Amino acid sequence: MALITRRRALTTAGAALAGAVALPATQAVAGERRHRPRPLRRAHAHNDYEHPRPLLDALDHRFTSVEADIFLVGDQLLVAHDPVDLDPARTLESLYLDPLAARVRANHGSVHRGYRKPLQLLIDIKTEGSSTYLELDRHLKRYKHLFTTYAHGRVFPGPVTAVISGDRAARLPMEAQTVRRAFYDGRLTDLGSAAPASFIPLISDNWTNHFTWRGVGPFPDAERQKLHTIVRAAHARRQRVRFWATPDLPGPERDALWAELVAADVDHLNTDDLAGLEAFLDAHRSA
């Protein structure tokens, strides 16, 4: 009887010790989840493919939007900025589609683990838009469940949202589709048009075509008001806003302009400097 009682006491003590060890481990995991840096919802990697590790460098810096320029060569979609840089090994599949599909599988349905908002893949068409888009559409169809899809008037979110920019001739075949796995990148001239956000979810334009300010000195009041009006109009229609050709060299001018973009609630800040934008947005955490 005394032996049984002693065994029970040892078992109880062992369970208590195990619980004491397990509890901090559980708390550590929960703490890791709480303190894992969140993806940067405004961060857009312009010309992402020019980084040493296309896509992966941007994701490591917690970017939520990346841009790839494509050329149609035969039935291949090659990624490059200029025709002279074309390389048969650098395809849209090898640099973006296959890695994204693998990452989504590994992360149980998301590009950034635990972050359910889609990654934006901005695809800038450099060859004739209609034929390039039709080939791109065939490529996207091979990746089931990866892309946000428009089908018969409804949008079904996926881990990745493809948005088509570049040659404007892509618009016609896209508008004719009742089912598509991509959306159209509009311009400021499309703001307030009949095209809904289910077709044009993003309004992008060249900053220098609409604003004189480059971050030096105070932002002119009229231009600040214009910027805020643009963003409010787009957001009222559930469209996001991005400007390219903003200053991108480190320094006070870039920081001043980025700060105004954040204050106006511009959705995507365009950069080639991944670490620079990451540091800026971390310093403006409320953004």
C-alpha positions, -999 to +999 in steps of 0.1 A: +000+000+000+028+024+009+045+015-024+014+023-044+010+056-026+046+065-033+042+057-070+011+079-071+030+107-055+059+104-080+034+103-109+017+134-097+050+152-092+062+142-126+030+155-142+033+188-124+069+191-135+060+183-171+033+209-170+057+234-156+081+228-185+054+227-212+036+259-202+066+282-209+071+265-242+035+271-252+038+307-241+070+311-261+052+299-293+023+323-286+048+351-280+065+344-313+032+346-331+024+379-314+058+395-321+063+382-356+067+413-377+036+419-397+038+422-435+039+458-448+006+465-465+019+496-484+052+481-496+054+476-534+086+462-550+090+481-583+110+461-609+112+433-583+130+409-607+161+430-607+169+420-571+194+392-564+165+369-555+134+380-573+102+377-552+121+361-522+140+393-513+108+413-513+090+387-492+119+386-467+114+424-463+077+417-457+065+433-490+029+426-500+031+437-536+057+429-563+061+439-600+073+418-629+078+430-665+070+403-691+078+398-728+060+372-749+086+352-768+070+323-786+047+308-760+070+318-732+066+347-708+101+360-701+108+385-673+131+414-680+132+452-681+145+455-717+147+431-747+185+429-744+181+414-710+159+385-720+170+351-707+151+318-715+157+306-680+140+337-664+104+329-670+073+342-651+068+306-639+104+301-626+107+334-609+072+340-596+044+315-603+061+283-591+077+299-560+044+315-550+025+282-554+051+264-533+050+290-506+012+290-504+013+253-500+039+255-472+020+283-455-014+266-456-030+290-480-012+323-477+020+339-491+029+354-457+022+329-430-008+339-409-015+369-431-046+363-451-047+393-474-036+385-510-002+393-523-005+416-553+015+404-584+016+434-607+024+421-642+037+448-666+032+437-702+060+449-725+050+433-757+017+437-776-010+436-749-038+415-764-017+385-775+005+387-744-024+387-721-041+358-738-010+337-734-006+349-698-042+338-691-033+303-703-004+303-679-024+315-649-051+288-655-024+262-647-023+274-611-056+264-596-066+281-563-036+304-564-051+335-579-080+357-570-107+350-597-135+370-612-163+347-623-197+358-637-199+391-617-183+379-585-148+381-571-134+351-553-102+360-533-071+338-535-036+340-520-023+360-550-041+388-569-027+393-604-031+429-618-022+436-654-003+468-663+018+479-692+005+478-728-031+490-728-043+466-755-047+440-728-079+457-717-101+445-746-097+407-741-099+411-704-132+429-705-146+402-728-140+375-703-167+362-680-141+343-660-105+356-655-077+352-630-064+388-634-075+424-630-066+456-648-043+484-636-061+517-643-049+552-647-061+584-632-082+589-664-101+557-652-110+572-619-147+577-617-154+558-650-180+531-654-154+503-649-160+488-614-134+478-589-140+442-599-123+450-631-100+479-620-090+474-584-059+496-587-053+531-600-017+537-609+000+567-625+032+586-630+037+611-601+056+636-623+027+639-647+004+652-620+025+668-593+055+693-594+066+686-558+096+661-555+100+663-517+120+695-516+106+723-494+069+723-483+043+704-502+021+730-520-013+731-504-031+728-538-011+696-547-017+681-512-054+687-516-053+672-551-036+641-538-061+636-509-090+641-534-076+614-557-073+589-529-107+596-514-123+592-548-106+559-554-113+545-520-150+555-523-151+530-552-130+504-534-100+510-556-064+513-544-038+540-554-002+537-565+022+563-580+054+554-598+083+578-607+085+591-571+119+600-556+137+568-547+172+578-536+177+577-498+174+611-482+151+637-468+133+643-501+122+607-504+112+605-468+092+637-471+073+625-501+067+590-486+054+607-455+029+627-475+018+596-494+012+578-461-007+608-447-030+608-478-035+570-473-020+560-507-021+523-507+012+513-523+046+531-520+068+523-550+105+515-545+135+496-556+151+500-521+135+472-502+154+477-469+149+515-471+111+513-474+109+486-448+128+508-423+106+538-432+073+519-427+086+504-394+093+539-382+058+549-391+041+519-376+006+535-375+008+535-413 
